[in-house]
Amino acid sequence: MTVIASPAPNEQEDEDMLVPRSDLVEGALPIGVEGPLPMGVEGPLPMGVEAPEATENNVENQPTEDPRTAKFTWKIDFFSKITTKKLYSGIFDLGDYKWRILIFPKGNNADQLSMYLDVADSAGLPYGWTRYAHFSLAIVNQVHSKYSVRKETQHQFSARENDWGFTAFMPLRELHDPSRGYLVNDTCIVEAEVAVYKAMDPWLYDSKKETGFVGLKNQGATCYMNSLLQTLYHIPFFRKVVYHMPTNVIDMPSASIPLALQSLFYKLQYSDNSVATKELTKSFGWDTYDAFLQHDVQELNRVLCEKLEEKMKRTIVEGAIQQLFEGHHMNYIECINVDYKSSRKESFYDLQLDVKGCDDVYASFDKYVTVEHLDGDNKYHAEQHGLQDAKKGVLFIDFPPVLQLHLKRFEYDFVRDVMVKINDHYEFPLQLDLDRDNGKYLSPDADRRVRNLYTLHSVLVHSGGVHGGHYYAFIQPTLSSQWYKFDDERVTKEDMKKALDELYGGEEEHLMQTNQGINNTPFKFTKHSNAYMLVYIRESDKDKIMCHVDEKDIAEHLRERLKREQEEKEQKKKEKAEAHLYTIVKVVCDEDFVWQIGRNVFFDLVDHDKVRSFRVQKLMPFNVFKEEVANKFGIPVQLQRFWLWAKRQNHTYRPNRPLTQSEEAQTVGYLRDMSNKAQNAELRLFLELERGPDSLPIPLPNKAKDDILLFFKLYDPEKEELRYVGRLFVKSFGKPVDILTRLNEMAGYAPEEDIELYEEIKFDPNVMCEHIQKILTFRSSQLEDGDIVCIQKSLPSEALQKLRCPDVRSFFEYRHNLQVIHFRSLEKPKDDEFCLQLSKLDTYDEVVEKLARQLGVDDPSKLRLTSCNSYTQQPKPHPIKYRGVDNLLDMLLHHNQTSDILYYEVLDMPLPELQGLRTLRVAFRHGTNSEVEIHNVRLPKDSTVADLLDELRMKVQLSRPNAELRLLEVFTHKIYKIFSSGEKIESINDNYWTLRAEEILEEEKHLGRHDCLIHVYHFMNEESQNQVIQNFGEPFLLVIHADEILADLKIRVQKKLCVSDEEFSKWKFAFVSQGQTEYLEDSEILFTRFQTSSMYIAWEQYLGLEHIDNTPKRPLAANQYRPPFEKAVKIYN
């Protein structure tokens, strides 16, 4: 391992995967929580925690020190053989601290490699130590370094948070894939680049005070949205348009996109603190899971503008989006030798500019309008003129007032089938002149009176790589010379001249210290932070776009609503500031027991959140507080006796002892601190009072030393009802048999009724309820103040056997295991459909029977259940097998976490019958055309391929009744296997390979020794990829004959594939063997090239058809990258 001196990367975090290390946290939630969360739950999960920007050197009151930096490389041998859960690297010194890397080779409760930076000597550091570090972690690709996976973040390290990093750094399947290049000879190389700042306290920074602007809070992975919203907000005309969108006083921001956006913009304009975006994302129809998914900022921009356009229709602001962002260009084709020209006008809201191969924006525009010549084999077919030499290009008719340029920083690598980020150096001017060189970008129809001179307004930056990253924005809000950086909650003033060099991207050279005091070696460091989207404003429209926006532009109902919210917020802030002076006192009385027990409380006595509470000053004398209670309850002070509650070791909460006279002379704060050591705890009291026959308060009995205060509940096993019936003082040496008459009176029974007594002891984690011997003393039964005794009428054994819960103990067990289950259709996994209260001990059959009754399904066996992944809040990949679990609890458990969600399907046959079948997804290709049909074929698991093909024959239309079929295994556009008819279908895997069935042609059935069946694949050679073959399209089998030349074979291939003469003339034929390509002449006889071999194995030799792949590679826009874990942006409302 080596430590290399290098500069700190000026980069931000991969928010979608960022979490402190925890053995119980999954990084994909939300990815957090993501989720994940799943991955996707609200709460104290640390995924939303983000450290501020590391290098704010030009802001007042911030340190100007240069960071200490280092690069650390860790080589891990025999990686796949590691069996330990955690693995630490060696230690390296930096910033007076010892650091190391921590990885979870098998993942930290995730199917991802988990990796963190750790302070190695945190346990021995002085109290209160902190260090702010900006760092990146990487898994090095040992074949192509540009495919290395690198993620950046920053964090304030402390004794409490001494490690920080990524639970979902990269998928384990990619790491272990031998073709990817991350493990070579079972060796993994990990790199860390760390910059440590000694004296920064980012939490004390006040953006409003320093800059006049406030930031936006990050919900987990919403930095891309925050940077876009800040950019749009600082286009005043856009903000004014949003304010003028009609909204209602009865609308709720969480359900109205216009109102939520108005509210957000208002708070950005007038708030003193960073603004939350939850209302806006809720109005989008997003949940917490969506907030932990990072998306592409350009894609969000388009989707949001489209949604706003839709909302603006038939309002006073209709067409405003087009006025701001819409421009037009002309696509043309002009013949050179004949008088023919074709053109088409198209609109655009943003322009995608190439970065690769271009030095700056002007070079990208030059490339955009570059004329393409159509000649030779690529002539243009002009109407009535046939094939002609022509030129093709694009020119601009008009540019919009606000010009959005999306830089194509991501591109698709055809060889490796992955996206790569282009970090090349790319410049953009502060002023952009699109009329340069006599308007070479403009069409003849353009209005030359419009001066297309633009000023740079904002730069959206992407920091990171293709696997994730962080977005932030540089904005010039008034188009003056002052720039600001908007990085989530933090806003800072920036020197744009210094920032531009970083935003251009590229590489910078630094010195690498190899040995102390000896030669320095130059080291090139790639800048992973660079401009991703540019926004320019036209000078001639500046006054209109940068207009004044004040409160008069905001609807009155919105102003009133937001001012009211602000007042409530200020009140809460005031209460929070004064909280240390106050405490909460909760007072419980008998009426609370009567009301709650049997309704929402079954164990213990009361839910303290639902009793009378008082907010009082800690310094208030308790005797004064008693007078306040007297006013509220109407009970004279001298008739009150207060008991302290205590939490017992068995986790129950009971009245423990009455306050003494000396204690009542103390302050409320003293009593709270005395009774509860927890910080910010409340004082909980039981108010004991006695009432006479007229229900008026009467004097309390004296409590002797041997008196025990017991509370009594009554259980009715026939009705399965529990209720509170009162309390009694009993003597510790007395016996229950002495008070049976009194207990029967409390229960409403006859004086001589035979009753049973049970002590309710605990319920967590298990129920404990013991029968009380009525002839033993209360002390012998270990009863004390605050204990609960349950009364039950004695019933004959015959009657008890008929009851579900014949005694108190079984009733408590039943209640303890009850859980409300949220059922969702597997087709709509995010939507709760209904809830059922079930017992965790319910058997599989009992669960599906209750579910069937709810759904109105006659046969419960036609229901199939799927458990929920409690981290991602998504269905598990495999459903629950018929009677595959013992009870409901087994269905809900996931890695020691319990969910309350189950997914269901209604099947077309009983599940046991379906489980006895194997379902295979087969693509059938017709013999006479290129149409492909997808069929799901169900057969018994012991069936053969012949049985599958017989079943398929009844589902498809054949070219001839007696046509024979065969089954192929296709993967990466190659045929890897032709199945024998006797092979068992149980061994066939259709999860990764495509199964294709097709008719066997007559000429293939009777092959002689002068015939050969060969594989034919489509391919192309990418010049930029070192002539590496890229297969595509549908592979097929073809018979060749011993005396057949290539020219004759071409005729058959063209006819088979239905290719036009013009297109087919551009195709090349090649013999491909072991990846080597040899192009063929028309006169060549192919038969001599191919060696006969078994037709049931994948052949290494094939006939290659080289031509352009005209099928679209991705449904995304040219510049849009979407990792496999990233969903498309959708705004639902």
N, C-alpha and C positions, 0 to 999 in steps of 0.2 A: 504494500500500500504506500502511496506517496501523498505528501502535502505540497501543493503548488500555490504560490502567491498569485493572485489574480484579482481584478476589480470585481465589485459586487454587481450582479445583474440588476438592472433597473426594471424589475418586473414585479408583477402582482400574483395573486393567488389563483389556483384552480379551485374556485369556490364550490363547484358542484361536488367535489370529493373531500373538502377540507374539514377535518375534525381533530380535536385532541385525541390522543390514543386512549382507548378504554377497551377492556376486554368485553364490554357489553354494548359497544356502539358499532353500528355498521355504516360504512361510509357511503354506500349507495343510496341511502335515504335521501329522500329524497329524497338523495341521494342522501339521505340521511337519515338523511335521517334515516334528497334524496333522499330524503328521506328519508329516496329514497324517497326507517322510515322509510316508511318507508317510506325505511325509506319512505316518509310521507305523513308524519304525525306532528301536531303542535305540542309544545311543552319545553322543558328545560334542556332538550338535546343541544349540545354545543356546536352543532353544524353551522348555525347562523352567526357564530362569533367570528369576526374578521379583524385582523390587526390593521392599523392605519398604514399609510404609505411610509416607506422607510427613509426616503431622502427628500426632505423638505428644507433645503438649506438656505432659501432666500426669504423665509418668513420670520417676522420679528419674534423674539423670545424663544427661538428654536436653536439648538446647538448647531454650530457650523463645522464641527469636527468631520474629518474624513473617516469612513469606517475602516476597521481592520478586516481584512479579507483573506480567504483561503479557499483552495480547491482540494478536495480529499477524494481519493480513489480507493475503492474497496473491491478486491478480487475474491470471489467466493467459489471455491472448487467443490466438486461433487454436490452441486446444488440440489439435484432431484433426490438425493439420498438423505437429505436433512430430515430428521424426525422431530426435532424440538419445535415447540410452538413459536418461540421467540428466538431471535438471533441478533446479537450485538456486534458491531464492528469494533476494530481497535480504536483507541482514543487519540484524538488530535487536539492540540492546544490552539486557542484563538481567543483574543480579547480577555486574557487572564483566566479563562475558564477552560475546562476540559469538555470536549464534545464527542459525540459518537452517533452512529446511525443505528436505528433499530428497525428490523424487518420481521414480519410474520410470513414465513415462506409459504404457508398453506392458507394465508388470509386470516384476518381478524374478524371472525364471524361473517365472512363474505367470500365469494368466489373470485376474489381479487387479491393481488399482492398488496400487502399493507406496509407502508414505510414512513418513518418518522425521524426527525432530528431530535436528539436527546442530550440534555446537560448531564454529563457523566458523573460529576461530583456534586450534584445538587444537594444531597443529604448533608454534606459537610460545609456548605456555604453559610455565611453569616445571615442572621435574621433580616428579612426585608430586602434581600438582594433581588435585582431585576436586571435583565439584559434584553435589549431590543435587537432582533436579528432579522435580516432579509436573506432568504436562502432558496436554493433550488435543489431538488433531488432528481436523479436520472437513472434509468436503466439503459446502459449503452448497447446499441446495436453493433455487434462485432463484425457484421458483414457490410452494412451500409450505415455509416455513422449518422447520416441525415435522418434516419428512421428511429433514432434514439428517442425514448419517451422521457420527457422532461417536464416537471411541474414546479411552479414557483409559488412562494407565499412569504408572509412575514408574521412575526409573533413577538409579543412581550413575554419573555420567559421569566418564570418566578418559581418559588419553592412549590407552589400549588399547581402550576402548569409548566412542568419542566420538560415536557415533550410535546411536539406539534408536527402534524403532517397529514398523510393521506391514507384513510382506511381502504379506499378503492383506488389504488394507484394505477393498476392496469390489470386486465383480465388474466387469470392464471392460464387459461387455455392459449392465449397469445404468447405468454412468456415461455411456455413449454413446447410450443409448436416449433419443431426443428427447422422448418422452412423460413421462419421469421428472422432468425439471426440473433436472438437475445440470449440463448444458451448455446455456446459452442464448446464441444468437448465437455459438456456438463459444467461449464464455468459461466458464472454470471458476474458482470462488472457493474458496480454501483458507483455513482459520482455524487458528490455534494459540493455546491459552491455556496459559501456562507460569508455574509457581511455583517459584522457586529457593531452596533452603535452603543456607546458607553453611557450617555447621559440623556437620552430622549425619554420624555414622558408624554406620549401622544394623546393620552386621555384627557389632559388638561387644556388642550387646544380648543379655542372658541372660533369657529369658522365665521360666524356672523360678525363678531367683534373685529376680526382680522381682515375680512374681505367684504363684508356687507351682504354676503350670500350664505345660504344654508344648503346642506347636502340632503341626500335621500338615504334612508335606512335600507340595508340589505337584508332580505328575508332568508337568505341562505345561498342562492345562486342567481340573484337578480341584478347583478352589476351591469349586465348588458342592457337591461331595461332602464336602469337608473341613468346610464350615460346618454341613452337616446332621449329620455324624458327631459333631462337638463338641456340638451341641445334644442329640442322643440320649444321648451319653455322660454329660452333666451332668444327666440325669434318672436318679437313682440306682436307682430301681425297675427301669427299663429295663436298666440295666447289670447289675443282679443277675440279672434274667431271662436275659440273654445268657450270663452266667457259668454258669448252671444248665442250659443246653442240653447234652444228652449229647454228648460227643466221645470219640474213642478215642486211645490212646497211639500207635497206628500211623498215625493220620491225618496228612496234611500240610496245613498252613494254606493253601497255594496251591491245594488241591483241595477244601477244606471251608470253606464260608461261616461256619458257627458257630465253628469253630476259629480262622479268620482274624479274625473280629470279636472273639472272646475275647482273642486275642493282641494285637490293636490296643488294646482297652480296657485290658488289663493294662499295656501300655507307657505309655499315656496317664496311668495312675494312678501308676506307679512310676518311669518313666524321667526322667532329668535333661535329656534333649535331645529335639528334635522327632522325631516318629515317622513312619516311611515307611508308605505305604498300598499298596505294590505287591503284597504277599501277598493283601490283600483284593481288589484288582481282578483279580488272577489267579484267585482263587476264584470271581469273577463270570463267568469265561470271557472276560475282556477281554484284548486285546493292547495294544501300545504305541500303535497307531493309535487305539484307543478312548480312551486316556488323553489324547489331544490333541484330542478332540471335547468341546466344552462342551455340557452338557445343562441341562434345567430342574430346579431343586432340588426343586420340588413333585412333579414326575413321578418323580424318583429316590426320594423319600420313600415314595410309594405302592408303587412296584415293590419296593423293599427290604422294606417291611413285609409285603407279600403273600408274598414269598419266605420271610421269617422265619416267618410264620404257617404256611406249608407245612412248613417244617423242624421246627416245634414240635409238629406233630400226633403224637398217641400218645406224648408225652413228659410229664414232670412239669410242664412250663411251658406246656402247651397252653392256649390261650385268653388268654394274658397280654397279647398285643397288643390284643385286644378290650377287656380290662379297663382298659387305659390310655387308648385313643384312641377307642373306639366310643361314639357317641351316637345318638339316634333323633329323627326328626321326623315329623310327620304332614301329608301332603298332603290337603286336603279341598276338596270342592265342595258348597255348601249352597244349595238353591233358596230363593227369597225368598217366593214365593206359594203353594207347595205343600210338604207335609211329605216332603221327600226330601233325604237327605244321603249323600254318598259319601266315604270316607276310605281312605287307604293309609299304613301305617307303613313307613318306610324308615330304614336305618341310614346313618351317615356316620362317616368317620375324620377328615375335615377339612371345613371350610366355606369356600366361595369367596365373598368379600365384594366388592361393587362399590366402587371408589375414585372413579370419575368421577361427579360430581354429589353426592358425600357428603363432609361435613366431617370425620367421625371414624367410629370403629367403631360407636358407637351409631346414627348415621345409617344405616350400612350394615345393621345388624340391623333397624332400622325398615323399610328398603326390602325386606329379605328377607321380612318377615312382612306386608308391605302387601297389603291385600285387593284383588283384581282383580274388577271387576264385569262379569259376562257378560250383556249386554243388547243390544237393538237387533238389528243384523245378526250379533251375536256371541253369541246366546243358547245356553244349554246344553241338549243333548238328554237329558232325564231319562227313564229307563225308565218306560214306561206313562203318562208325563205329557207327552211331546212336548217342544217347545222351551219353555224356561222362563228367566226372569230368575234369575240365581244369583250367588253370590260364591265366589271361589276364593282359596285361600291356603295358607300353610305355618305351622305352629306346632311348637314343640319339646316332645317328650315327656320327654327327659332329655338332659343334657349330660355329656360324659365327664370323668374326673378331669383328663386332660391335653387341653386344647382347642387344636387347631391351626387357625389362621385364615390362609388364603392370600388375599392381597390381589391383586385383578385389575388389575395394573399394565400389562398388555398387552391391547389390543383390536384387533379386525379392522376395517380401514377398507375398506368396500365399494366406494368410488369408485375407489381406487387399487389395490385388491386387494393390500394390504400390511398388516402389523401395525404398530401404533404404540405407543410406551410412554407411559403416563399418569404424568407427573411432578407432578400436582396436589398441593397441600398437603393432608395427611391425617393427623389426629391419632389417637393411641391411648393409653388411660390406663394407668398403672402398676397400678391396680386396676380390674377390670372387673366390674360388678354386672349380671348378667343376670336378676335378680329385680326390677329397677327398674320403677316405675310399676305396682305390683301384679301383677308377673309377666306383662307384656303379650306376652312372647315365648313363653310356655308354653301348652301345650294343656290342656284340662280334665282330661286323664288324667295330667298330670304330678304327681309326688310333691312337694307343696309343703313337705314337711319337710326336703328337701335344700336347703341354702343355696348358691345358685349365685354365689358371690363368688370371683373369680379374681385371682391375682397374676401379673403379667407375669414370665415366666421367661427368655425369649430372643426376640431379634429377628434374623431373617436379612435381610441387606441386599443389594440388587442395585445395583451402580454401573455405569452405562453406558446403552446403548440397545438397540434391537431387533436390531442386527447383532452383538451380543456384549457382554460386560461381565465384571465381577468380583463374586464373592460373598464376604461375610464375615459374622461373627455377633457380636452383643452378647449376653452371657449373664450372668445373676445366679445363680451356681452354688448358693448356699445360701439363696436368697430373702431374704438380708439386704439391706443397702443398697448393697453394693459390686458394681459391674458391671465386666466385663472384655470386651475386644474380642479375638476370635479371628480373626486374619487369616493363614491358612495357618500358617507356622512361627512367626509373631510373636504373642505374647499381651501385652496391655497393660492396666493399670488405667484405668478411664474414669470421668469425671464424667457420669452419665447425663443430668443436667439440661441440660448443654451439648450432649450428643450428640443428645438428642431433637429439638432444633430442626432439626438436619441430617437426621435420619431421617424427619421428617414430609414432606420434599420441598417442592415449590412453587418460588417465586422469591424472591430477595433483591435489594435495590436497593443499588447502589454508585455512586460518582461516577466519571465518565469524564473524564479530563484531555484536553481538546481543545487548549488552548494553555497554555503555561507561564505561571502567574500570572494567568490570566484565568478566566472563569466555568467552574464545574464542571457538567457535564451528568449527570443521573441515568441510570444504566444498569442494566437488570434482567438478572440472571444466573439461569438455570434450574439448579436442583439436580438432578443426574442420579443422585445416590445417595439411595436412599430404602428404607423398610421394604417387604419383599416377603412375609415370612411371620412371623406372631406365634405364640408358644407361651405359653399361660397354664396355671397349675396351680391347681386349686380349693383354697381355704383349708381346707375340711373334710377334704380328702384329703392335706394337705401332709405330715403325719407319715409316712403310708404311702409316698408317692411319694418324698419326700426322705429315705429311710431310710439307715442306715449300711451301707457296703459295705467289707469288708476281705478279707484273703487267705483267710479261712475259706470265703468264698463261691466261691472259685476251685478248680477240680479240681486234685488233687495232681499228676497227670501234666502238667497245663498249667504249674503253678508250677515244676516241675522242669525242663521243657523251656525255659521262658523264662529261668529262672535260668542254665541252661547256656548259652543263647544270649548272655545278658548277660556271663557269664564269658569266653566266646570273644571277645565284642566288646571287653571290657576288656583282654584279652590283646593283641588286635590294636591297640588304642589305645596300649597300653604299648610294643609293638614300633614303632609309628609314632612315638611320642615319642622313642624311643631310636634311631630309624633313622639319625640323623646320626652316631651313634657306630659304626655297623656298615656293612659292605658285603657284597655277594654275590660270591663267587669261583666261577666255573664252570670245571671241569677236564675236558678232552676227552682221550681216549686212543684207541688204535687199535681197541679193542673197540667203541667208539661208531661208528666209521666202518663196521666190518663189519656191525654190527646195523642201522644206519639206511640206508646207501646201497643203493638198489634196492628198498627198502620204502616209506619215506615221504620219502626224500631222493633226488633225481636230480641236481640242480644243486648246485654247491659240495660241501661235505664233511659238514656236520652241522647238525642243528637244536639250537641251544644251549638251548632250553627243555626238552630231553629228555636232558640229561646231568647228571652228578653235580655238585651245588652245595653250597657251604659258606657259612654266615653267620658271619662273623668280625669281630672288632673291627678298626677301621681302624688302630689303634696297634699291632696285633700284628706283631712282626718276621716278615718273610717266612720266615726260616730256621725259626722256630717253626711256621709254617704247614706247611712241608715235612714236619715230624715228624707233624703231624696227617694229612697225605696218606699218609705211610708207614704209619700205623696203619690207615687206611681201605682202601688198595690193597694193602698187604703188600709194598711196594717200598722198600727201604732208601734213605735220603736221598741217599747218595753215588751211587746209580744213577738218580737223577731228573735230567732236564733239561727246563726249562719254556720254552716259546715264547710270545711275545705274539701275539695275533691283531690284524689290522689290516683296516679297511674300505677297500677300494681305490676309486679314482675311478669305476671301472665298476660299482660297487655290489656287488662280490663281497667275501667275507669269508674271509681265508686266514691261516694261521700266517705271521708276518712275520720274526721273528728270535728267537734265544734270549736269555734274560736273562743279563746279565753278572754276575760275582761281586759287583761293587760294588752293582749293583741288588738282588741277593738279600739284601744286608745292610740294605736299607731296610725300611720298614713296608709292610704290604699296602695301606694307604690311599695312600701315596706312589706305589706302582706303578699303582694304579687311576687316580689323577689324571694320572699321566704318560702312560698308554696311551690315555686316553679323556677328551676335554674335555667330554663331555656331562654335565650335572648328574644325580646319582643313578644314574650308569651302573655296570655291574658289571665286575669284572675277569675277563677271559676268557683262559684259558691252555690250551695244548696240552702234554700230558705225554708227552715222548719217552722211550721205554725200549726196551731190546733184550732179547730172550729167547733162551736157548740151546736146544739140541736137546731138553732135558728141560722146556722151557717156563718155566724159572726165569729171573729177571732176571740179566743179565750186564752188565759195564761197558760204557759208551757209547763209541763211537769219537770221537776228537777231530774237531771241525769246523774244517777249514782255511778260509782266506779265499776260495778259489776253489771251495769245495763248494756245491752247490745241493741243497736238499731238495725232491724231487718226490714227489707222491702219484699213485698209479696206480689206474685203474678198468678193468674188463674188460667189453666189450659183446659180447653174442651176438645177431647180427641175426636168426637163425632163430627164437630163442625171445623176442626183444625183451626181453632181461634185462640188467641192469647191476648189477655188484657191485664192492666194494672188494677189491683184491688186495695192497696193501702200499705201502711207500714206500722210496725209495732216495736216498742221497747220490751225486750225479754231479759230475764236474769240469766247470767252465764251458766249457773248451776241448775237452772230450770230445764224442763223437758218439753218437747213438742206436744206430748200427750196432754200436758196441762193446759194448752191453749187451743185445743181442737175445736171446742165450741165457738171460741172467738173467731177462729179461722173460717169455720162454716158460715158464720154470720157475715164475714167480709165477702165470702164467695157467693152468698145468697142461697146457701143450702140449708136443709133442715139441721137442727143442732146435733143430731146423732148420725149424720151422714158419714160413711166411711170414706176417708180421703187418703191420698198418697202425697208425700212431700219429696221434692227433689231440690238439690242445691245447684244453681247455675254457676259454674266455676269459670269456664273460659270458652272461647270460640275460635281463637286464632293461635296456631294454624289449624288446630283440630278442635272439634267440640268436646267439652268435658262437662258432663252433667251427672251427678251421683245421687242415688237414692238415700234419703235420710231415715235413719232408724228413730222412730218416734219415742222409743223408751230410753234413748241415750240423752245425756245432757247436751245443751248447745255447745258447751266448751268441748265435750268429747267429740262432737261432730265438727270441731274446728271452725265454728261459725263466729264471725266478728262483725264489728260495725261496717255497714255498707253492703253486706252480703245479700244475695237475692235467693229467695225460696219460692219455688213454683208449686202450686197446689193443683191436684188433679183428682177427680172423683174416681173411686175404685170401681172397676167394671169386671164382669165375669170374663174368664179366659176365652169363652166362645165368642163373645162380643169383640174382644180385643183382636182376635185373629182376622176379623173382617175389615179391620181398619188399616189404612195406609200408614198412619203415624199413631200407633196405639198409646204411646207415652210421650212425656216431655222430651226425653232424650232423642227419640226418633224424629220428633217434630223439629228440634233444633238441627239435627243432621240434615233433614230435608231442606230447611231454610238456608242452611250454610252452603249447600251445594246448588241452590238455585242461581241461575244466571240468565240475563237477557241476551239472546243471540240475535244479531242482525243478519238477516238472510238477504243475499243478493243473487240475481241471476248471473250465471257465468258469462252471458253475452253482454251484460252491463255491469262490469265488476266494480264500478265506482259508486253505484247508486244503491242505497238501502231500499229494499222493496217492502219489507215488513219485519216485525220483531216477534219472537216467541220467547216466553219464559220457560226454560227447560232446566232440568237437574243435570249437573255434571256427571251424575251416576247413571243417567238414562242410557240404556243399551243402544246399539246401532239400530235395532229394529224399532225401538220406542221413538227414537229421533225421527226416522223417516216416516213412521206412521203419523206422528203429529204434524210433520211437514206436509204429508199427503193430504191430511184433513184441511189444512190451511189453504192448500192450492186446489183442492177439489179433484185430486188425482185418485182414481179408483184403486190402482195397484201401486203400493209403496215401493215395490221392487223396481219400478221404472224410474225411480229417482236416483240420481248420482250426485254425491257430495264432493266438494273440493275444499281443502283447508286453506287458511290464509297465512301468508308469510308475514309475521308480525313486525318485521323490520321494514319491508317494502310496502306493506298494506296492499299486496297484490296476490292473486290466486297462486298456489303452488303449482308447479308444472304438471304434477301427476295427481289424478283424482283418487279419492278413497275407494279402495276395493270393497266389494260387497261383503259385509260383516268382517271387514279387514281390521277393525278396531273394536275394543271391548265396550267403550262408552264415549259419551260426549267429550269428556275431558281429554281423551286421547286425540280427538279430532281438533281440539283447540290448541294443543301444545305445539310450539315451534322453538327449538333450541332453548328450552327452559322458560320461554316467554309464552304467556297465555293470551290468545286473541279472543274477541267476541264476535267474529265474523265467519260465516260459512257461505259458500257459493253452491248453487244447485243447478242441475239440468233435468229436464223432463225428457226421457229417452223414448224411442219408438219400440223398444222391446225391453223385457226385464234385464236388469243389470247382470245377474248370474249367467244368463244366456249370452249377453254381449261379451262378458269376460271370457267365455269359452270360445269366442271367435277372434280372429285376427283381422284387423282392418288395414288394408294397404291402399295407398293413394297411387293410382296408375294413370299415366298420360298415354292416351291412345292416339296414334297417328294414322290417319286414313291412308289407304293405299293409292288413291287416285288424286288426292289433293294434299295441300300442306296443312289442313286444319288439324288442330289438336284438341281433344276433349279430355277433361279430368274426371276420373271416376274413383269413388271409394268402394272398394270391393271387400265384403265381409265373408269370411270362410272359417270353418273350424280350424284350430291351430295345427292339427295334424295333416292338413290338406297339402297338396303339392302344387307346383307351378302349373302343371297341366290342369288341375282343378280350377285354379285362378283364371287361366285363359278360357276355359269352358264357360265360367261364370261371366267373364267379360264379353264373350261372343253374344250373349243374350242382351247386353246393354248397348252394343254399338251396331252401326250399319256397315256391313262389309261390302267390298267391291264385287265379290262373287260368293255364293252361298257356301262353297266348300273351301274357302280360303283358310290357310293355316296361319296361326299366330306364333310369335316368339316374344319373350320378355328380355329386355336389356337393362343394364345398370349404367346410367349416364352421370358423369360428374365432370365439372369444368370443361364442358363442351367436347368430351371424349367418351367413347364407349369403352367401359372397363370390363364388362362381363356380359356374356349371353347365357342365360340360365338354362340348365337342362330341365326337361319336362318333369323329371322325377324328384327334383330338389324340394325340400320341405319349406313352406312359406314362413314357418316360425323363425327360421334363421336369417330371413331377409330384413335388412335395415333400410327403411324408407325415410328416416329422419334427416339424413345427410345426402343420400344419393337420390337421384330421380329415377323412378321406375318407368320405363317406356315400353309399351306394347305396340307391335306393328304387324302388318301382314307380310308373310314370306312370299316373295315373288316366285312365279313358276320357274324362272331360269335358275333360281338359287336352290331349288329342291333336288336337282339331279346334276350335281357338279361332276364333270369328268376330270381326267388327269391333265387336260389342257385348259381347265378353268380354275379360277382362283377367286375367293371371296375376300375383298380387302376393305379396310376402314378408310373413309374419306372425311376429312375435317376441314373446316374453314379456318383461316388464320390471316394475320397481318404482321408485318415487321415494323416495329416502331424505330425510325431512324435515330431518335433521341435516346433510345434505350439499348444501344449496342446490338441492334438486330436480334433482340430476343423475341421469340415467337409468342404471339398472343392469340390463343384460340378463341373463337366465338361461334355463335349460331348453332344449328342443329347438326350433329354428326350423323352419318348414315353408312350403310354397307352397300358394296357394289361388286358385281361379278365382272371380272376381266378375262379375256381369252388370250390364248398363247400367240395367236397371229394378229392380234389387234394393235394398231398403232394409236398414239395419243390423239391424233386428229379425229379419228373415228370415235374414240371414247368421249371427246369433248362434246360431240353432237348428242350423245346419249345423256351426258350430265346436264347440258343446257336444257334439254327437253324435260328431264326429270325435275329440275329446279325451277322451270318456267322463267328463265332470265331472258331479258330482251337482248337483241343483237348488239345494240349500242353499249349496254352495260357489260355483256359477256366478253366483248372485245378487250376490255380492260383487265380481265382476270388472268392470273398466271397460275400454271400448274407446276407442282414441285413434288419430288420424292423426299419425304422427311423420315430420317432414321436417327434415333437416339438424340433428338433435338437439333440435328444438323440438316440444313435445307440444301437441296440440289435441284435447280430449275430444269425442266424437261423441254425437249424439242418436240414438235408435232410429229416428226417421223419416228420417234422412239417407240419401241415395243415395251410396255410396262411389265409384262408377265415375267420377264427375266429379272426384274428388280425385286419382286416379292417372293419370300420364301414361305412355303406352306407350313402351317402349324395348327395346333388345335384351335378350333373356333370358339372355345369357351374360356379363353384367357384374353387379357388386354394386349393387343399387339403394339410393339414399339415402332413398327414401320407403318406408314400410312401415306395416302395420296393427299397432299395439301392443296387447297384452293385459296390462293392469295388474292384478296380484294378488300376494299374498304368496308368496314362495318357501319352500315347505315342505320342500325338500330340505336335509339338514344341510350346513353350509358346510365343516366340518372334523371329522375323527374325533377330535380332541383334546378334552380337558376345556376348560371355558369360559375358564379363565385361562391356558391353556398356549400359549406361543408356540414355534414350531419353525421356524427359518430353513431355507431349502432345503438348506444344507450340513449341517444337524444331524440326526442319526439319532435314532430313538426309543430311550429307555433300555431295555436288555435285560440281564437277569441270566440267564446261560445254565445255570448248574449248580444 
